[in-house]
Amino acid sequence: MSKTTAGGFRFNDDDWPILRVIAPAQQSDDDFSAYLKQLATYRRRNEPYAIIYDIRPGRGLSAKQRRMQSDYIKESISLRITLKAFAAITRSGVQRGALTAIFWLSGSPWPRKVFTSESEAEQWVKSFFPN
């Protein structure tokens, strides 16, 4: 397993099937596109997995980036990916609101929950993998 960076986003799959992603403080549209391309490599594994996405360092997504994320989620749904759960770690109501908008636009079907604590997010995600 490995730690990878794409567009300033840090990916860590050392605890696979749990994928950890940490957002950068800011990102361009090209950076965000690189993030989505890297994220797609994990769904192509065709194995059940969960994501813990730490957006606390980030300043938020532009309208275009929110649309890109929503489109990515819609594509994932159509591919019937094996995502078991999505946990986000936020620091503000603005970040929670942005996630709510993305989920609403995409109609993501998998369990998702927003946390302010990494340990709570990890505990929740691990509950989807009883072994």
Secondary structure by P-SEA (a helix, b strand, c coil): ccccccccbbbbcccccbbbbbbcccccaaaaaaaaaaaaaaaaccccccccccccccccccaaaaaaaaaaaaaaaaacccccbbbbbbccaaaaaaaaaaaaacccccbbbbbccaaaaaaaaaccccc
